[in-house]
Structure formats: structure tokens, C-alpha cells
Amino acid sequence: MFELVAYYLDEEFWREAIANGEEKKLGSIDKEDVRVPEEFRSDFVAPDPAISGWHVTLQRQGERLLVWRRLEPRPTRNPVLFKDEPVDEFELDAGDEFSIADAPYIFKWEKTEIEAPGGMTLRYSQPDLKKKGFGQSGIEFDSLKELSNLSQVSTVEQVLARIVKLLVQKLPGAKAAALMERTGFEQTMTARVREPANLPFPFNKHLLNEALDKSFSALSHDYRDAANNRDFSLKETGINWAVIAPVPNSEARLALYVVGNDDRTKGEGSMTSRKQSLEQAVMFLDLAASVLGNVMQNRRLEIEKKRLLNFPPKQFKKLLRLDDDAYRLETEPRVCPVTVFFCDLRGFSQFAEDNADDLRRFSQQVLKALNEITKCVVAHDGVIGDLQGDAVMAFWGWPGSVSDQVIKAAKAARDVAFAFAQGSELRAIQFSCGVGLAHGDALVGLMEVAHQAKINIYGPVVNRASRLESLTKRFKVQILVDEGVKKELEKKPGDIDIAFRSFPKVRLAGMTQPSQFFELYQPDESSHEDRPAANFWERALQCFTDGDWPTARDFVTRAFQNRRLECASDAAAQWLLHYMEQNTPKPGDKHFPSLEK
């Protein structure tokens, strides 16, 4: 049999048989599509804008295929390419191929004819096999028990080896067994595992294709009553029967294939006996194929489970063991108080540009830095919400309520800042970081769409944490927090050793309501003398908000002079002074400037 096979981007798209002398059209519009005139429709369809509705005509002449491009009533827009040259008419021998310019298809003329073996083939459906017992099959009970125990074997490779060996040893008359796999576009068959391993395995491709493709069911074949047995390989090896069973639940096209010899003489009684014997062999083989398929599926699921468990946060994994009702209850999105953490790598863009010619090294360095951040978060029971390029988003407060969530978030932020300031590995990478923390209500839970589920969090608190993180770059500090975080931390002053520095009350980018935010730092990380005197600085901020900018300027100066600091080295002070130089307050109004990203 000859077939025209269409490959789309190297994957088989379809294959169609053409009888000798038959003429067919190939194009992009099906012959049943009434939206176009009938003469522009095709028998074989390869949908693509580069292919006309009817592009070429095909006619089989013996083992050759004649191909000619449509030229009337008008030529096709794109030429037909044969041996990489545009040709309007040509012939294909078996194995030759052609294409259409700008289309992603290759059309190949293939000889797929396989002589069917002489003899009798029987197919067995799964319901029929389940109704039958092993009876007088010659198959021992211990063999069935050994087969069922194979599910306990550790690796798939060991199971394969044990099964093919068991088939040769336990099936009466069996001479050889193999796990066969159909591979490649040429439909070649490969024996992945066979027994005996040192001998060539005699098989018939036609029978294997029958089992794998046409019926996907177990079958037996008896050669002994063939009037003309063309399968010479089987004659030479003394094989006169074969049984085949597809392996269910396998991702590849697999089948167990056993061949053997039964020397019983011909005759009605012996023929009935042979049929029963082959039927029993098929039952045992089908059971072996089911065991193998289940083992392969279970091992695959174990691997998938192990890999997939790296995706959800640690806190979510325990929810996977809940029953359906409890799982839905725990993961359903709900509004609850949370603390949101945003952390971004500084120097990422420059580092990316400097290492553009060595992306592998670049990614390893970035992952090392992100790994340090996530370790600090997880160490304090935070949930990793997302990794976005050079940034980490995490939160506390879900699943389940967390009473000390703000303290844990602050400790994680503090540890991240310390790691980037003191960690020798991170200093060598030349990254620094900024952290934004915000506390408030948000909608959080498992958000599901088609084919995708993700733990997500929505609300102003998320945006606020992101904006604060971006402001750490402007004000040259490591951690900025909102009022919610500061208030919660001040309720338990003994639980964490930290200090705060206030910043002007402003409207953050994308927000209409003014926000107060603060630098969070450890008092012992550097002397209080490194920051402006708190009493003068706070009065400067209040005067700025009230619109009394001359007094605000005076207090800013005094806040730094009191500590003998250089005001020019402080980013927040410089921003405040520059803003007052460039703007004019409105009398009687509170002043909340907008801070863009």
C-alpha cells in the first residue's frame, strides 16, 4: 500500500492512501465546504493561508505519484517545490517529498505496504477476556502471583526485564518475547527489551500495526494453517504462532509480543485445542500488559507528583491531603488580613546587560540571589506568591489566620537586608535589594481558570507593598513599611528589635489616598547617629504637610546639624528640599505630593 503523508512542523499531520489510477486534489479547503466554488475544494486538506483551496492534483501511477500544480482557471499564488526547486509538474518515487512555498508542511510519498502473514488472526476485546478464566491453560497459579507482585519492583526497567523473562518461561511453547515500540515517522518497530536478549526477535509488522493502530486490542495469530506463509523469518526460526497485547496507559505506542512453537498435528480437535491454547496465552499476555501499563503510569505519576510539589508553596502542600469539601473550604478565595512582602534586586538591569553574552552564568547568579530571599521568607513561614524576573512577592496570613504575621514578615525582611549587606557570596554578585512591606485586607486564595490554578492575592495592600519596594531605590534605604505594619509591630515591642524613620505622607503611584510610610531598620546595624534627629525630622515632615515650608526647611537643617550629618548625603532630605524649591503650597490645605514610580 502507498500513502501520501503530511508532516506539519516535523510532526505527522495525516496520511491518506491513494489507489492505483486514482486522482485526488490537495489544498486548504475541504470538499464539503460550500462557501467556495466546488472546483476550488480538495480531497486532502492542509489548512494554511499559503496553500490555495485547491493547490495541486495527485494521481497514482503504479508505485509513482504524479503531481501537478493548479494553473487553470488561474495559477496558485505560491509555487510547488520539488527538490527545493519550483516545479509545475513532477513524479514522486517512494520516499520522495514536496512542499508548497511559505507553508509549514512536507508531503511525502511513502510505501507502507506490508504483506499480511498467512494464517488465522483472532482479536480479543477486553470485555471478552474478563469473562474467561485460565482453566487448563498450563499457566501455573504461581506465575499469576509472580506477575501481580511485579508492581512492587522498584524501577520500570526491572519490571520490563522480569515480564519478558516470565513470558518466555511460563507461556507453554513460548520461544521469545519482547516489548515492542513503534517509533518515528517511518513507523519503525524497536524491541526495547527482549528475551532471549542475544537473539534477533522475529516479528511481523503488519500484526503489530493491527494491534496498536487499527483495533488497539490483543490478538493471536496461528501460522500453521496458512496456504502460503510469506513470513520467511518465522519459517527460518521455527515459529508458528504469535500473541500480541498493547500496553495500556503508556505514553508511547507499546505492545508485548510473544512468539512460539506448537508441534501438535493438524485436525479439527487439535485446531480447537490450539485456539484455546492461544486464547489462554493472550489472556496471560494481556494481564502482563496491564500490569506493565499500570506500573509505568504509577511511576510516571510519582515523578510528576514529585516535580509538581516544587510548584506550590510549602504551606499549600498540606492542603493537598484534605478531602474535597475541606480542600474547597480552605482554598476558596476569601478576604482576610495579610502582610505582603515585595523584594526587588537592584543592579539587575545593568548586570543583565553586562552578561548578555553569557545568559547561563547570568541566570545562575540571579537564582542565587533569589534563593537567598526565598529562604528568608520560608524560614519565617511566609508563602511565596510569585517570582517575577528579579523580584519576589510573598505574603503572610493565609492559609489559616496567622496572629504574628507582621512580626514574621518584618523578621524575613530584616534577614534579607542583612544577607545582602553582610553575605560574602551576594556581595560578590554585586546585587543589593529593597523590600516593601504592607499590612491590610486582601482577597487571597486559589484562583482557577481553564487548565490553570494559582494562589493569588488582590487588594490595595498588594499595590502598596510594590510601590514601597520601588521607593527604596529613590530614598536609598533597604526596607520601607506602611502604617499598618508599623502599628502592628508597635503592639509587641519586645518581639523584634527594630526602629523606624518617618517619611512624608504622599500619594503613591496609581493611588488616590495619601499614605504614610516608614523606614524599618535594626538599631544595631548602624548608629542612630547615621539618621537625622527624630524630633526635628518629625516636626519638619509635619510642617511640610501643613504647608509651612520655610519652617520645614529650618527643621530639616537642624535635624542633620544636631547629629553633625551632611544633609546632602540623605536622599529623603534632598528630595524634600528639592520639592519645596520647585513647588508652592496652597494656603490652608494639607499637602500630599504624588510620588511616581
Helices and strands as residue ranges (DSSP letters): E 2-8, E 11-17, E 23-27, G 38-40, E 44-45, E 56-61, E 64-69, E 80-82, E 85-86, E 89-92, E 97-100, E 105-111, E 120-124, H 126-131, H 141-149, G 150-152, H 156-170, E 174-183, E 188-195, H 205-209, I 210-214, E 218-222, H 232-237, E 241-246, E 253-260, H 268-308, H 314-317, G 318-321, H 324-331, E 334-346, H 348-354, H 359-379, E 383-388, E 391-396, H 405-422, H 424-429, E 432-449, E 452-458, H 460-475, E 479-482, H 483-491, E 499-502, E 507-508, E 517-521, G 528-530, H 534-546, H 549-561, G 567-569, H 571-582, E 594-595
